[in-house]
Amino acid sequence: MASRPLRSLPLLSDGEVTVRPLRRSDESAWMRVRQANREWLRPWEATTPANVPQEAVTFAGFVRKERRAWKRGEAFGGVILVNDELVGRVTLGGIRWGAERGGSIGYWIAESFAGRGITTRAVRLLIAYGFEQGLHRIEIAVRPENAASLALVAKLGFREEGLRHAYLYIDGDWRDHRVFARTAD
């Protein structure tokens, strides 16, 4: 559980880049961006193996689950907006309080917005928020061949800690990831 329950959900901004919790009113923009970027995201995005049953969730159910996670301090998942246009997602998830006080960052950006520093700014906002909430350690796991994400962790001052073999199921197979971390100090 978080050090203190959240009464309201934040709006994090850096100029034209905003990170905020997902809303039910985002459904059409979310679906449009996800559909348009399906192939762009396929090599990088974790999925569930085909032989594992998945629970069907409506978009409204997804939003409710995300809001509960924010309020409980279990995950801080948001959409990335540029001038109010939904262009991606950033999440600080897998939050563990107690002695560890840590979590992991994940993100994606629409292809048409890649390479502009938007993801770096959004991740920076969420890292600052996580540390302000009392987290001590934040990790990012990156596929070794993802040059853009390797540049992002370098820009944000993450240190490399090692390799996780067969860490996440992505694009039809279990993929290795290089692990990077930052601490609040």
N, C-alpha and C positions, 0 to 999 in steps of 0.2 A: 504494500500500500504506500502511496505517496506520503511525503512528510506532512502535507496538508492537502485536504480535498480542494479541488478547483470549483469555485462558484460560477465562473463564467469561462467560456472558451476564448482563447486569444486570437488576435489578428496581428500577425507579425509582418512588418514592412521594411523594405529597403528601396526607396525610390519607387519605381514603377513595378517592382517585384513584391508580391504579397504571398504569404503562406497563411492559410486559414483552414479550419476544419471543413470537411465535406458537408454539403447541404443537400437536402432533397431536391431543391431547385437546380442543382448542378447536373441532374441526370442526363438531359439531352446533350449538353456540352461534353460531359464525361464520355458518353457513348460515341459521340462523333470523333473525339480525339483518339479514343482507344481504337476504334475501327480504322481510322486513317493511318494509324501508326502500328498496326498489328505486326507487319513484317519488320519494321524498324526495331521494335522491342523484342521480337522473338529470340534473338541470340543472347539476350541479357536477362530476361525476366524469368524468375522462378515460377514453376508450375507444379501441379500435383501429378505424379506418375499415373498413367492411364488405368492401371489395374487397382487404383485406390479409390474407393467410393468418395464422392464429394457431396456435400450438403448444398442443395439449391438455396440461394439467397436472393431476395429481391433487392433492388437498389435501395429502397426505403429501409429494409432490414440491415443492409450494409452500413447505411448512414447511422442508424440507431446503435449498432454495435460499435462503430467508431466513436460516437459521442460518449457512450458508457466508458470506453477505454480511456478517453481523455480525462473524464471526470474522476475516474478511479486511479489515474496516474499509471496505467498499465501500458499505454502506447499513445504517442502524440502523432497522429496521422493527418496530413493536410494536403490540400491541392495547392499547386503553384499557379499563381495568376500573374499575367503581365498586362498592365493597364486593364484590369478586370476580365481578361480573357483567360480561360482555363487552358494551361499548356503543359501541365505535368503533375507530378505527385512527389512528396517527400514524407517519409515516416521515420519516427524514432520509436522503434518497437522492441519487443522482448525485454521490456524494462523489468529489472529486478532491484528491489529496494534492500532493506536490511544491510548486511555488511558489504555487499558488492556495490549497490547504487549505480547500476550500469544499464546500457541498452545499445541497440544497433540501428544504424541509419540505412535506409534504402531509398531509392529515388528513380524516377524516369522523367524524360522530357520529350515533347513532340519533336520530330526530326526538324521541322521548320524553325525551331527555336534553339536547336543545339549549337554549341560553339560560340555562344554570346555571353557566357558567364552567368547566365540566369540560374542554372542548377547550383553553381558554387554559392551564389548569394542566398538561395533558398536553403541550402544545407547549412550555411553559416548561421542563418536566422534560427533554425531549429536546434542547432548545437547550443547556441547562446541561451535559448529558452530552456533546454534540458538542464544545463548547468544552473540556471537561475532557479529551477524547481528543486534542486538539491542532488542531481546526479553527479557522480564523481568520474565516471568513465564512459566513453562513447566509442563504439567500434564501427568500422565500415569494412565489409568484405567485397573484394573486387576480383572478377575473373582476370587471370594474368594477361589475356589478350585485349582487354578493354582499355585502350590508350587514353580515352577521354576521362574515364573514372580514375585512372592512375594519376593523371594530371590534377584532377580535383583534390584528391587526398594530399598531394604534394603542396598545392596552393593553400590548403587549410591547416597545414602543419601536423598532419597525422604521421605517426612513426610506424614503420612496418614491424610486425611481430611474428610473422611466419605464414606457413601455408596450411590450409585445411584441405585435405584430400577428399574428393567426392563429396563436397560440402552441401551443395544445393542441386536439386533436379531442375535443369534448364535445357530447353530445346531438345528434349528427348533423351537426356542422359544425365548422370551425376557428374557435376563439374567442380574442378578444383577452384579455390579462391585464395588470394593473398589477403591477409588480415592486417588492418591498420587500426590504431587507436589513439585517442587523446584523453587526457585527464583534465579535471577542472583546474589543477594547479599548473 
